[in-house]
Amino acid sequence: MGRKTGMKTENTRELAMRVSAVSIMVNLFLSVFKLAAGLFASSTAMVSDAIHSASDVFSTFIVIVGVTVSEKQSDEDHPYGHERLECVASMILAMVLALTGAGLGISGIKTIYSGNYQELKVPGLLAAAAAVISIAVKEWMFWYTRAAAKKINSGALLADAWHHRSDALSSVGAFAGIIGSRLGFPVCDSIAALVISICILKAAYDIFKDAVDKMVDKSCDKKTQEEIREIVLKQKGVCRIDLLKTRLFGAKIYVDVEIAADGEQTLSAAHEIAQTVHDVIEAEVPSVKHCMVHVNPMKDAG
């Protein structure tokens, strides 16, 4: 019935694994580098940033598991496949991010409210240099991972891309805090750590919300719906669309469409029209996993 081929599944997994491997190597390097810079240069913000990068390594492992499991073929217990398990991976990732952000935020708030600003050490230039390097590398990782996520329509991989972006933003905050401290305002380093935590919490919320939407059969975006509608109406024998419903199933889409066709034609002819619509939708819209077509008779069809 025009289902997607195993080759696409294999290519999807291969790309996701390649991107994840690069992500792990980069984050391991940045975590060690920023932690060393933060400790040697006495920067709380940079140490917090290093912890954020370390959490990226864990999140990438979650992505690997999520993508691998979600690509498993349908079985007797899961006749509709395993795509929603990728949403579970995204939700776990969001919770890890939230816990990381909350921990950093609480630490920053305690330091700010202590009022002992004069006891805070002024961060060294090494911490500022580490922040600049982190911003450049993590922004590149964001675009690299995002491009791959869009190509294979992976929610978990896209979540990991935004994790890279949140890390880049946290490094911007760390840099600002370090510079502020060196200009004579030592509390700026702790304020930067707090700002970083807010960025992380916002990313966690967005990832979690997207995963929930895909778990509760939310309809796909309007642009995709219009694309499907246009494709259906172009098919020979289709007089109109009586009903079009879509629902997200992990990274995939299920489509239910009711079309009107000439009610005087044979059952075989009506079935051929429905089969054509089914095949074309699944072939031309890569994110559609399955399309169900129902034909209504239209007696006045010309």
NUDRENVEX-687092 format. One record per residue (C-alpha): x, y, z; residue number from 1. Coordinates in nm, 3 decimals. Layout:
N
<pt><east>X</east><north>Y</north><up>Z</up><resi>NUM</resi></pt>
...
END
This chain:
302
<pt><east>0.000</east><north>0.000</north><up>0.000</up><resi>1</resi></pt>
<pt><east>0.289</east><north>0.239</north><up>-0.067</up><resi>2</resi></pt>
<pt><east>0.458</east><north>0.223</north><up>0.276</up><resi>3</resi></pt>
<pt><east>0.799</east><north>0.381</north><up>0.325</up><resi>4</resi></pt>
<pt><east>1.097</east><north>0.158</north><up>0.246</up><resi>5</resi></pt>
<pt><east>1.351</east><north>0.011</north><up>0.485</up><resi>6</resi></pt>
<pt><east>1.625</east><north>0.205</north><up>0.302</up><resi>7</resi></pt>
<pt><east>1.486</east><north>0.535</north><up>0.431</up><resi>8</resi></pt>
<pt><east>1.478</east><north>0.397</north><up>0.785</up><resi>9</resi></pt>
<pt><east>1.839</east><north>0.285</north><up>0.759</up><resi>10</resi></pt>
<pt><east>1.950</east><north>0.622</north><up>0.620</up><resi>11</resi></pt>
<pt><east>1.761</east><north>0.801</north><up>0.898</up><resi>12</resi></pt>
<pt><east>1.930</east><north>0.598</north><up>1.169</up><resi>13</resi></pt>
<pt><east>2.272</east><north>0.632</north><up>1.004</up><resi>14</resi></pt>
<pt><east>2.248</east><north>1.013</north><up>0.987</up><resi>15</resi></pt>
<pt><east>2.118</east><north>1.041</north><up>1.343</up><resi>16</resi></pt>
<pt><east>2.400</east><north>0.822</north><up>1.475</up><resi>17</resi></pt>
<pt><east>2.665</east><north>1.021</north><up>1.284</up><resi>18</resi></pt>
<pt><east>2.538</east><north>1.354</north><up>1.417</up><resi>19</resi></pt>
<pt><east>2.511</east><north>1.212</north><up>1.769</up><resi>20</resi></pt>
<pt><east>2.869</east><north>1.083</north><up>1.759</up><resi>21</resi></pt>
<pt><east>2.997</east><north>1.427</north><up>1.660</up><resi>22</resi></pt>
<pt><east>2.786</east><north>1.583</north><up>1.935</up><resi>23</resi></pt>
<pt><east>2.927</east><north>1.353</north><up>2.202</up><resi>24</resi></pt>
<pt><east>3.289</east><north>1.417</north><up>2.103</up><resi>25</resi></pt>
<pt><east>3.242</east><north>1.796</north><up>2.088</up><resi>26</resi></pt>
<pt><east>3.059</east><north>1.810</north><up>2.421</up><resi>27</resi></pt>
<pt><east>3.313</east><north>1.594</north><up>2.599</up><resi>28</resi></pt>
<pt><east>3.590</east><north>1.827</north><up>2.482</up><resi>29</resi></pt>
<pt><east>3.397</east><north>2.142</north><up>2.578</up><resi>30</resi></pt>
<pt><east>3.295</east><north>2.004</north><up>2.917</up><resi>31</resi></pt>
<pt><east>3.654</east><north>1.930</north><up>3.020</up><resi>32</resi></pt>
<pt><east>3.787</east><north>2.253</north><up>2.868</up><resi>33</resi></pt>
<pt><east>3.526</east><north>2.481</north><up>3.029</up><resi>34</resi></pt>
<pt><east>3.547</east><north>2.306</north><up>3.366</up><resi>35</resi></pt>
<pt><east>3.926</east><north>2.349</north><up>3.371</up><resi>36</resi></pt>
<pt><east>3.895</east><north>2.712</north><up>3.260</up><resi>37</resi></pt>
<pt><east>3.626</east><north>2.781</north><up>3.520</up><resi>38</resi></pt>
<pt><east>3.828</east><north>2.629</north><up>3.804</up><resi>39</resi></pt>
<pt><east>4.160</east><north>2.786</north><up>3.709</up><resi>40</resi></pt>
<pt><east>4.004</east><north>3.126</north><up>3.634</up><resi>41</resi></pt>
<pt><east>3.768</east><north>3.119</north><up>3.936</up><resi>42</resi></pt>
<pt><east>3.447</east><north>3.160</north><up>3.734</up><resi>43</resi></pt>
<pt><east>3.123</east><north>3.020</north><up>3.877</up><resi>44</resi></pt>
<pt><east>2.943</east><north>3.098</north><up>3.551</up><resi>45</resi></pt>
<pt><east>3.198</east><north>2.900</north><up>3.348</up><resi>46</resi></pt>
<pt><east>3.177</east><north>2.601</north><up>3.583</up><resi>47</resi></pt>
<pt><east>2.796</east><north>2.614</north><up>3.547</up><resi>48</resi></pt>
<pt><east>2.839</east><north>2.630</north><up>3.170</up><resi>49</resi></pt>
<pt><east>3.067</east><north>2.324</north><up>3.185</up><resi>50</resi></pt>
<pt><east>2.798</east><north>2.130</north><up>3.375</up><resi>51</resi></pt>
<pt><east>2.549</east><north>2.231</north><up>3.106</up><resi>52</resi></pt>
<pt><east>2.779</east><north>2.093</north><up>2.835</up><resi>53</resi></pt>
<pt><east>2.823</east><north>1.771</north><up>3.033</up><resi>54</resi></pt>
<pt><east>2.445</east><north>1.730</north><up>3.043</up><resi>55</resi></pt>
<pt><east>2.452</east><north>1.753</north><up>2.662</up><resi>56</resi></pt>
<pt><east>2.649</east><north>1.428</north><up>2.651</up><resi>57</resi></pt>
<pt><east>2.380</east><north>1.250</north><up>2.850</up><resi>58</resi></pt>
<pt><east>2.105</east><north>1.404</north><up>2.637</up><resi>59</resi></pt>
<pt><east>2.270</east><north>1.282</north><up>2.318</up><resi>60</resi></pt>
<pt><east>2.274</east><north>0.926</north><up>2.450</up><resi>61</resi></pt>
<pt><east>1.901</east><north>0.965</north><up>2.512</up><resi>62</resi></pt>
<pt><east>1.857</east><north>1.080</north><up>2.152</up><resi>63</resi></pt>
<pt><east>2.049</east><north>0.775</north><up>2.025</up><resi>64</resi></pt>
<pt><east>1.826</east><north>0.541</north><up>2.222</up><resi>65</resi></pt>
<pt><east>1.509</east><north>0.728</north><up>2.120</up><resi>66</resi></pt>
<pt><east>1.586</east><north>0.731</north><up>1.747</up><resi>67</resi></pt>
<pt><east>1.699</east><north>0.368</north><up>1.745</up><resi>68</resi></pt>
<pt><east>1.392</east><north>0.237</north><up>1.927</up><resi>69</resi></pt>
<pt><east>1.145</east><north>0.456</north><up>1.735</up><resi>70</resi></pt>
<pt><east>1.268</east><north>0.315</north><up>1.403</up><resi>71</resi></pt>
<pt><east>1.183</east><north>-0.042</north><up>1.500</up><resi>72</resi></pt>
<pt><east>0.933</east><north>-0.210</north><up>1.268</up><resi>73</resi></pt>
<pt><east>0.574</east><north>-0.275</north><up>1.376</up><resi>74</resi></pt>
<pt><east>0.510</east><north>-0.594</north><up>1.569</up><resi>75</resi></pt>
<pt><east>0.216</east><north>-0.782</north><up>1.719</up><resi>76</resi></pt>
<pt><east>0.213</east><north>-0.572</north><up>2.036</up><resi>77</resi></pt>
<pt><east>0.279</east><north>-0.242</north><up>1.854</up><resi>78</resi></pt>
<pt><east>0.095</east><north>-0.262</north><up>1.519</up><resi>79</resi></pt>
<pt><east>0.128</east><north>0.115</north><up>1.466</up><resi>80</resi></pt>
<pt><east>0.505</east><north>0.116</north><up>1.519</up><resi>81</resi></pt>
<pt><east>0.726</east><north>0.270</north><up>1.787</up><resi>82</resi></pt>
<pt><east>0.757</east><north>0.634</north><up>1.675</up><resi>83</resi></pt>
<pt><east>0.615</east><north>0.774</north><up>1.999</up><resi>84</resi></pt>
<pt><east>0.911</east><north>0.633</north><up>2.191</up><resi>85</resi></pt>
<pt><east>1.113</east><north>0.917</north><up>2.038</up><resi>86</resi></pt>
<pt><east>0.874</east><north>1.154</north><up>2.216</up><resi>87</resi></pt>
<pt><east>0.947</east><north>0.973</north><up>2.541</up><resi>88</resi></pt>
<pt><east>1.320</east><north>1.033</north><up>2.476</up><resi>89</resi></pt>
<pt><east>1.251</east><north>1.403</north><up>2.418</up><resi>90</resi></pt>
<pt><east>1.052</east><north>1.426</north><up>2.742</up><resi>91</resi></pt>
<pt><east>1.336</east><north>1.262</north><up>2.940</up><resi>92</resi></pt>
<pt><east>1.578</east><north>1.506</north><up>2.778</up><resi>93</resi></pt>
<pt><east>1.353</east><north>1.798</north><up>2.877</up><resi>94</resi></pt>
<pt><east>1.343</east><north>1.679</north><up>3.238</up><resi>95</resi></pt>
<pt><east>1.723</east><north>1.647</north><up>3.247</up><resi>96</resi></pt>
<pt><east>1.752</east><north>2.002</north><up>3.114</up><resi>97</resi></pt>
<pt><east>1.500</east><north>2.130</north><up>3.368</up><resi>98</resi></pt>
<pt><east>1.684</east><north>1.970</north><up>3.660</up><resi>99</resi></pt>
<pt><east>2.015</east><north>2.108</north><up>3.533</up><resi>100</resi></pt>
<pt><east>1.871</east><north>2.458</north><up>3.493</up><resi>101</resi></pt>
<pt><east>1.700</east><north>2.450</north><up>3.834</up><resi>102</resi></pt>
<pt><east>2.020</east><north>2.340</north><up>4.007</up><resi>103</resi></pt>
<pt><east>2.227</east><north>2.616</north><up>3.848</up><resi>104</resi></pt>
<pt><east>1.958</east><north>2.874</north><up>3.922</up><resi>105</resi></pt>
<pt><east>1.930</east><north>2.784</north><up>4.290</up><resi>106</resi></pt>
<pt><east>2.308</east><north>2.804</north><up>4.328</up><resi>107</resi></pt>
<pt><east>2.317</east><north>3.146</north><up>4.161</up><resi>108</resi></pt>
<pt><east>2.031</east><north>3.280</north><up>4.375</up><resi>109</resi></pt>
<pt><east>2.200</east><north>3.166</north><up>4.697</up><resi>110</resi></pt>
<pt><east>2.520</east><north>3.348</north><up>4.603</up><resi>111</resi></pt>
<pt><east>2.336</east><north>3.668</north><up>4.504</up><resi>112</resi></pt>
<pt><east>2.128</east><north>3.679</north><up>4.822</up><resi>113</resi></pt>
<pt><east>2.427</east><north>3.608</north><up>5.045</up><resi>114</resi></pt>
<pt><east>2.548</east><north>3.965</north><up>4.987</up><resi>115</resi></pt>
<pt><east>2.914</east><north>3.870</north><up>5.032</up><resi>116</resi></pt>
<pt><east>3.016</east><north>4.007</north><up>4.694</up><resi>117</resi></pt>
<pt><east>3.357</east><north>4.126</north><up>4.807</up><resi>118</resi></pt>
<pt><east>3.455</east><north>3.767</north><up>4.889</up><resi>119</resi></pt>
<pt><east>3.387</east><north>3.655</north><up>4.532</up><resi>120</resi></pt>
<pt><east>3.694</east><north>3.602</north><up>4.318</up><resi>121</resi></pt>
<pt><east>3.730</east><north>3.796</north><up>3.994</up><resi>122</resi></pt>
<pt><east>3.734</east><north>3.552</north><up>3.698</up><resi>123</resi></pt>
<pt><east>4.050</east><north>3.537</north><up>3.485</up><resi>124</resi></pt>
<pt><east>4.076</east><north>3.600</north><up>3.111</up><resi>125</resi></pt>
<pt><east>4.099</east><north>3.224</north><up>3.047</up><resi>126</resi></pt>
<pt><east>3.732</east><north>3.193</north><up>3.144</up><resi>127</resi></pt>
<pt><east>3.636</east><north>3.468</north><up>2.897</up><resi>128</resi></pt>
<pt><east>3.833</east><north>3.297</north><up>2.619</up><resi>129</resi></pt>
<pt><east>3.665</east><north>2.964</north><up>2.698</up><resi>130</resi></pt>
<pt><east>3.323</east><north>3.132</north><up>2.673</up><resi>131</resi></pt>
<pt><east>3.400</east><north>3.276</north><up>2.327</up><resi>132</resi></pt>
<pt><east>3.521</east><north>2.938</north><up>2.198</up><resi>133</resi></pt>
<pt><east>3.213</east><north>2.767</north><up>2.342</up><resi>134</resi></pt>
<pt><east>2.977</east><north>3.017</north><up>2.176</up><resi>135</resi></pt>
<pt><east>3.131</east><north>2.957</north><up>1.833</up><resi>136</resi></pt>
<pt><east>3.143</east><north>2.577</north><up>1.861</up><resi>137</resi></pt>
<pt><east>2.795</east><north>2.532</north><up>2.011</up><resi>138</resi></pt>
<pt><east>2.631</east><north>2.765</north><up>1.759</up><resi>139</resi></pt>
<pt><east>2.789</east><north>2.560</north><up>1.480</up><resi>140</resi></pt>
<pt><east>2.662</east><north>2.239</north><up>1.647</up><resi>141</resi></pt>
<pt><east>2.312</east><north>2.388</north><up>1.665</up><resi>142</resi></pt>
<pt><east>2.294</east><north>2.450</north><up>1.290</up><resi>143</resi></pt>
<pt><east>2.462</east><north>2.118</north><up>1.208</up><resi>144</resi></pt>
<pt><east>2.224</east><north>1.916</north><up>1.426</up><resi>145</resi></pt>
<pt><east>1.917</east><north>2.118</north><up>1.327</up><resi>146</resi></pt>
<pt><east>1.981</east><north>2.055</north><up>0.957</up><resi>147</resi></pt>
<pt><east>2.002</east><north>1.681</north><up>1.018</up><resi>148</resi></pt>
<pt><east>1.688</east><north>1.686</north><up>1.235</up><resi>149</resi></pt>
<pt><east>1.490</east><north>1.867</north><up>0.963</up><resi>150</resi></pt>
<pt><east>1.618</east><north>1.624</north><up>0.699</up><resi>151</resi></pt>
<pt><east>1.495</east><north>1.314</north><up>0.884</up><resi>152</resi></pt>
<pt><east>1.210</east><north>1.486</north><up>1.074</up><resi>153</resi></pt>
<pt><east>1.343</east><north>1.378</north><up>1.413</up><resi>154</resi></pt>
<pt><east>1.192</east><north>1.546</north><up>1.718</up><resi>155</resi></pt>
<pt><east>1.456</east><north>1.406</north><up>1.953</up><resi>156</resi></pt>
<pt><east>1.741</east><north>1.524</north><up>1.730</up><resi>157</resi></pt>
<pt><east>1.579</east><north>1.868</north><up>1.698</up><resi>158</resi></pt>
<pt><east>1.553</east><north>1.881</north><up>2.078</up><resi>159</resi></pt>
<pt><east>1.924</east><north>1.804</north><up>2.097</up><resi>160</resi></pt>
<pt><east>1.991</east><north>2.087</north><up>1.849</up><resi>161</resi></pt>
<pt><east>1.811</east><north>2.333</north><up>2.075</up><resi>162</resi></pt>
<pt><east>2.011</east><north>2.195</north><up>2.365</up><resi>163</resi></pt>
<pt><east>2.321</east><north>2.308</north><up>2.172</up><resi>164</resi></pt>
<pt><east>2.164</east><north>2.651</north><up>2.117</up><resi>165</resi></pt>
<pt><east>2.081</east><north>2.685</north><up>2.488</up><resi>166</resi></pt>
<pt><east>2.443</east><north>2.597</north><up>2.564</up><resi>167</resi></pt>
<pt><east>2.561</east><north>2.869</north><up>2.324</up><resi>168</resi></pt>
<pt><east>2.329</east><north>3.120</north><up>2.493</up><resi>169</resi></pt>
<pt><east>2.452</east><north>3.013</north><up>2.835</up><resi>170</resi></pt>
<pt><east>2.809</east><north>3.078</north><up>2.718</up><resi>171</resi></pt>
<pt><east>2.701</east><north>3.427</north><up>2.608</up><resi>172</resi></pt>
<pt><east>2.565</east><north>3.483</north><up>2.958</up><resi>173</resi></pt>
<pt><east>2.883</east><north>3.345</north><up>3.111</up><resi>174</resi></pt>
<pt><east>3.095</east><north>3.578</north><up>2.896</up><resi>175</resi></pt>
<pt><east>2.889</east><north>3.880</north><up>2.998</up><resi>176</resi></pt>
<pt><east>2.913</east><north>3.783</north><up>3.363</up><resi>177</resi></pt>
<pt><east>3.289</east><north>3.731</north><up>3.345</up><resi>178</resi></pt>
<pt><east>3.345</east><north>4.068</north><up>3.178</up><resi>179</resi></pt>
<pt><east>3.117</east><north>4.238</north><up>3.430</up><resi>180</resi></pt>
<pt><east>3.310</east><north>4.085</north><up>3.717</up><resi>181</resi></pt>
<pt><east>3.641</east><north>4.198</north><up>3.571</up><resi>182</resi></pt>
<pt><east>3.503</east><north>4.552</north><up>3.540</up><resi>183</resi></pt>
<pt><east>3.450</east><north>4.566</north><up>3.914</up><resi>184</resi></pt>
<pt><east>3.113</east><north>4.398</north><up>3.967</up><resi>185</resi></pt>
<pt><east>3.191</east><north>4.047</north><up>4.099</up><resi>186</resi></pt>
<pt><east>2.825</east><north>3.958</north><up>4.148</up><resi>187</resi></pt>
<pt><east>2.782</east><north>3.965</north><up>3.768</up><resi>188</resi></pt>
<pt><east>2.934</east><north>3.617</north><up>3.748</up><resi>189</resi></pt>
<pt><east>2.659</east><north>3.477</north><up>3.972</up><resi>190</resi></pt>
<pt><east>2.390</east><north>3.674</north><up>3.789</up><resi>191</resi></pt>
<pt><east>2.517</east><north>3.520</north><up>3.465</up><resi>192</resi></pt>
<pt><east>2.481</east><north>3.173</north><up>3.619</up><resi>193</resi></pt>
<pt><east>2.119</east><north>3.258</north><up>3.705</up><resi>194</resi></pt>
<pt><east>2.048</east><north>3.385</north><up>3.350</up><resi>195</resi></pt>
<pt><east>2.197</east><north>3.064</north><up>3.212</up><resi>196</resi></pt>
<pt><east>1.958</east><north>2.860</north><up>3.425</up><resi>197</resi></pt>
<pt><east>1.659</east><north>3.055</north><up>3.290</up><resi>198</resi></pt>
<pt><east>1.769</east><north>2.985</north><up>2.930</up><resi>199</resi></pt>
<pt><east>1.801</east><north>2.616</north><up>3.008</up><resi>200</resi></pt>
<pt><east>1.456</east><north>2.602</north><up>3.173</up><resi>201</resi></pt>
<pt><east>1.298</east><north>2.775</north><up>2.871</up><resi>202</resi></pt>
<pt><east>1.457</east><north>2.521</north><up>2.634</up><resi>203</resi></pt>
<pt><east>1.333</east><north>2.237</north><up>2.857</up><resi>204</resi></pt>
<pt><east>0.977</east><north>2.373</north><up>2.847</up><resi>205</resi></pt>
<pt><east>0.975</east><north>2.405</north><up>2.467</up><resi>206</resi></pt>
<pt><east>1.110</east><north>2.052</north><up>2.418</up><resi>207</resi></pt>
<pt><east>0.863</east><north>1.904</north><up>2.665</up><resi>208</resi></pt>
<pt><east>0.565</east><north>2.084</north><up>2.507</up><resi>209</resi></pt>
<pt><east>0.660</east><north>1.966</north><up>2.157</up><resi>210</resi></pt>
<pt><east>0.690</east><north>1.606</north><up>2.279</up><resi>211</resi></pt>
<pt><east>0.351</east><north>1.620</north><up>2.454</up><resi>212</resi></pt>
<pt><east>0.186</east><north>1.759</north><up>2.140</up><resi>213</resi></pt>
<pt><east>0.315</east><north>1.459</north><up>1.946</up><resi>214</resi></pt>
<pt><east>0.190</east><north>1.220</north><up>2.213</up><resi>215</resi></pt>
<pt><east>-0.170</east><north>1.344</north><up>2.223</up><resi>216</resi></pt>
<pt><east>-0.256</east><north>1.328</north><up>1.851</up><resi>217</resi></pt>
<pt><east>-0.224</east><north>1.698</north><up>1.778</up><resi>218</resi></pt>
<pt><east>-0.291</east><north>1.784</north><up>1.413</up><resi>219</resi></pt>
<pt><east>0.005</east><north>1.866</north><up>1.192</up><resi>220</resi></pt>
<pt><east>0.086</east><north>2.223</north><up>1.086</up><resi>221</resi></pt>
<pt><east>-0.144</east><north>2.419</north><up>0.851</up><resi>222</resi></pt>
<pt><east>0.116</east><north>2.427</north><up>0.572</up><resi>223</resi></pt>
<pt><east>0.136</east><north>2.047</north><up>0.557</up><resi>224</resi></pt>
<pt><east>-0.243</east><north>2.017</north><up>0.568</up><resi>225</resi></pt>
<pt><east>-0.277</east><north>2.255</north><up>0.274</up><resi>226</resi></pt>
<pt><east>-0.008</east><north>2.061</north><up>0.085</up><resi>227</resi></pt>
<pt><east>-0.204</east><north>1.738</north><up>0.138</up><resi>228</resi></pt>
<pt><east>-0.528</east><north>1.905</north><up>0.035</up><resi>229</resi></pt>
<pt><east>-0.377</east><north>2.033</north><up>-0.290</up><resi>230</resi></pt>
<pt><east>-0.231</east><north>1.693</north><up>-0.376</up><resi>231</resi></pt>
<pt><east>-0.566</east><north>1.518</north><up>-0.318</up><resi>232</resi></pt>
<pt><east>-0.764</east><north>1.761</north><up>-0.532</up><resi>233</resi></pt>
<pt><east>-0.521</east><north>1.717</north><up>-0.824</up><resi>234</resi></pt>
<pt><east>-0.597</east><north>1.347</north><up>-0.855</up><resi>235</resi></pt>
<pt><east>-0.824</east><north>1.234</north><up>-1.139</up><resi>236</resi></pt>
<pt><east>-1.174</east><north>1.139</north><up>-1.023</up><resi>237</resi></pt>
<pt><east>-1.166</east><north>1.342</north><up>-0.700</up><resi>238</resi></pt>
<pt><east>-1.454</east><north>1.592</north><up>-0.702</up><resi>239</resi></pt>
<pt><east>-1.401</east><north>1.744</north><up>-0.359</up><resi>240</resi></pt>
<pt><east>-1.268</east><north>1.681</north><up>-0.010</up><resi>241</resi></pt>
<pt><east>-1.541</east><north>1.622</north><up>0.248</up><resi>242</resi></pt>
<pt><east>-1.311</east><north>1.572</north><up>0.545</up><resi>243</resi></pt>
<pt><east>-0.937</east><north>1.591</north><up>0.614</up><resi>244</resi></pt>
<pt><east>-0.790</east><north>1.499</north><up>0.953</up><resi>245</resi></pt>
<pt><east>-0.425</east><north>1.459</north><up>1.052</up><resi>246</resi></pt>
<pt><east>-0.254</east><north>1.354</north><up>1.373</up><resi>247</resi></pt>
<pt><east>0.106</east><north>1.354</north><up>1.482</up><resi>248</resi></pt>
<pt><east>0.248</east><north>1.016</north><up>1.580</up><resi>249</resi></pt>
<pt><east>0.598</east><north>1.088</north><up>1.705</up><resi>250</resi></pt>
<pt><east>0.786</east><north>1.231</north><up>1.407</up><resi>251</resi></pt>
<pt><east>0.531</east><north>1.087</north><up>1.162</up><resi>252</resi></pt>
<pt><east>0.181</east><north>1.187</north><up>1.049</up><resi>253</resi></pt>
<pt><east>-0.134</east><north>0.980</north><up>1.005</up><resi>254</resi></pt>
<pt><east>-0.389</east><north>1.114</north><up>0.755</up><resi>255</resi></pt>
<pt><east>-0.764</east><north>1.040</north><up>0.730</up><resi>256</resi></pt>
<pt><east>-0.936</east><north>1.187</north><up>0.427</up><resi>257</resi></pt>
<pt><east>-1.288</east><north>1.157</north><up>0.288</up><resi>258</resi></pt>
<pt><east>-1.325</east><north>1.239</north><up>-0.079</up><resi>259</resi></pt>
<pt><east>-1.631</east><north>1.268</north><up>-0.304</up><resi>260</resi></pt>
<pt><east>-1.633</east><north>1.086</north><up>-0.640</up><resi>261</resi></pt>
<pt><east>-1.887</east><north>1.007</north><up>-0.911</up><resi>262</resi></pt>
<pt><east>-2.150</east><north>0.788</north><up>-0.744</up><resi>263</resi></pt>
<pt><east>-2.249</east><north>0.620</north><up>-1.071</up><resi>264</resi></pt>
<pt><east>-1.914</east><north>0.456</north><up>-1.135</up><resi>265</resi></pt>
<pt><east>-1.826</east><north>0.098</north><up>-1.038</up><resi>266</resi></pt>
<pt><east>-1.683</east><north>-0.001</north><up>-0.699</up><resi>267</resi></pt>
<pt><east>-1.358</east><north>-0.095</north><up>-0.871</up><resi>268</resi></pt>
<pt><east>-1.325</east><north>0.250</north><up>-1.025</up><resi>269</resi></pt>
<pt><east>-1.393</east><north>0.420</north><up>-0.691</up><resi>270</resi></pt>
<pt><east>-1.138</east><north>0.194</north><up>-0.522</up><resi>271</resi></pt>
<pt><east>-0.878</east><north>0.283</north><up>-0.786</up><resi>272</resi></pt>
<pt><east>-0.928</east><north>0.655</north><up>-0.713</up><resi>273</resi></pt>
<pt><east>-0.889</east><north>0.596</north><up>-0.339</up><resi>274</resi></pt>
<pt><east>-0.578</east><north>0.384</north><up>-0.396</up><resi>275</resi></pt>
<pt><east>-0.425</east><north>0.656</north><up>-0.611</up><resi>276</resi></pt>
<pt><east>-0.487</east><north>0.921</north><up>-0.345</up><resi>277</resi></pt>
<pt><east>-0.340</east><north>0.691</north><up>-0.078</up><resi>278</resi></pt>
<pt><east>-0.024</east><north>0.616</north><up>-0.277</up><resi>279</resi></pt>
<pt><east>0.039</east><north>0.974</north><up>-0.389</up><resi>280</resi></pt>
<pt><east>0.003</east><north>1.120</north><up>-0.038</up><resi>281</resi></pt>
<pt><east>0.246</east><north>0.867</north><up>0.113</up><resi>282</resi></pt>
<pt><east>0.492</east><north>0.916</north><up>-0.174</up><resi>283</resi></pt>
<pt><east>0.490</east><north>1.297</north><up>-0.194</up><resi>284</resi></pt>
<pt><east>0.472</east><north>1.385</north><up>0.176</up><resi>285</resi></pt>
<pt><east>0.770</east><north>1.211</north><up>0.344</up><resi>286</resi></pt>
<pt><east>0.643</east><north>1.267</north><up>0.699</up><resi>287</resi></pt>
<pt><east>0.318</east><north>1.077</north><up>0.632</up><resi>288</resi></pt>
<pt><east>0.338</east><north>0.722</north><up>0.762</up><resi>289</resi></pt>
<pt><east>-0.009</east><north>0.613</north><up>0.651</up><resi>290</resi></pt>
<pt><east>-0.306</east><north>0.764</north><up>0.471</up><resi>291</resi></pt>
<pt><east>-0.660</east><north>0.625</north><up>0.509</up><resi>292</resi></pt>
<pt><east>-0.901</east><north>0.721</north><up>0.227</up><resi>293</resi></pt>
<pt><east>-1.282</east><north>0.694</north><up>0.232</up><resi>294</resi></pt>
<pt><east>-1.491</east><north>0.761</north><up>-0.081</up><resi>295</resi></pt>
<pt><east>-1.837</east><north>0.924</north><up>-0.065</up><resi>296</resi></pt>
<pt><east>-2.073</east><north>0.910</north><up>-0.366</up><resi>297</resi></pt>
<pt><east>-2.145</east><north>1.235</north><up>-0.548</up><resi>298</resi></pt>
<pt><east>-2.441</east><north>1.181</north><up>-0.779</up><resi>299</resi></pt>
<pt><east>-2.419</east><north>1.516</north><up>-0.958</up><resi>300</resi></pt>
<pt><east>-2.049</east><north>1.473</north><up>-1.039</up><resi>301</resi></pt>
<pt><east>-1.965</east><north>1.559</north><up>-1.394</up><resi>302</resi></pt>
END
